[in-house]
Amino acid sequence: MTTDLRTLKATIEDALNHHLPHQSSIAQPLVDAMRYATLSGGKRLRPMLTCASCIAVGGAMEDALAPACAVEFIHAYSLIHDDLPAMDNDPLRHGLPSNHIQFGEGNAILAGDALQALAFRTLAEAANVPPQTRLQAVALLSEAAGWQGMVGGQHLDLAAEQQSLPLEHLEALHTAKTGALIRVAVQIGALVGRPDIPDERFVLLSEFAGRLGLAFQVMDDILDVTGSTATLGKPAGSDAIAEKSTYVKLLGIEDSRALAASLLEEARAFLSRANLQDALLIELSDRSINREF
């Protein structure tokens, strides 16, 4: 990772710590669970994409930090709920006990709920962002996180266990479950950086992010088979144990690698068409697929 990305990640870590609550007179264990879920590790891909997209269209990184935190709070809440016994039943996250193992199922569910609420408050109060842009961003994030996006995709994922989905259905699943939040991270960054961004450029950026999100998921499926629990920070082989539909199950490892490379190439082409060959955004997209963090 280059110095610029390291600096960006460190800045985001500071911002997350700032926006999270520290103390509560009525629910300190809940606050502790929120902080544990958010600050105990992670690539910070989504908030870094928000900041990099803002910079790419000519905006100031500082203006994107609160919106970037909002996106990461949604991501953190989703991981808490994904790990629950009723979902993926994973005991590890970022190499540490999952939230429900550390704090109990009830507190974990509530911590996820609280992080979701905090995300929208953080976005609604983002400094130096015009009110209309904040409203647009809230609408985009709520759609990406909700029944048509991430949550809907999680429903499809649960329903597809013990099945072999065709490629187009698998793509639809992960366009919602994984891709929606990556896409909205880029969209919000672009809007914050340039509230009057032309529609064509906004669409091209959205297509870039959509391809990147799918490529990211393909690599996740590959790493679940080829990686170790120590390197992944979560149980390796969990997809096979849960009999999930994955790209590796459908295509095999080598064809899945080829698909990820093809999707990344398509993503880069959309950036080129948008005249947004920003070095930080390109490096971040490449490293997100090659997992060089």
Secondary structure, 3 states (H helix, E strand, C coil): CCHHHHHHHHHHHHHHHHHCCCCCCCCHHHHHHHHHHHHCCCCCHHHHHHHHHHHHCCCCHHHHHHHHHHHHHHHHHHHHHHHCCCCCCCCEECCEECHHHHHCHHHHHHHHHHHHHHHHHHHHCCCCCCHHHHHHHHHHHHHHHCCCCHHHHHHHHHHCCCCCCCHHHHHHHHHHHCHHHHHHHHHHHHHHHCCCCCHHHHHHHHHHHHHHHHHHHHHHHHHHHHCCHHHHCCCCCHHHHCCCCCHHHHHCHHHHHHHHHHHHHHHHHHHHHCCCCCHHHHHHHHHHHHCCC
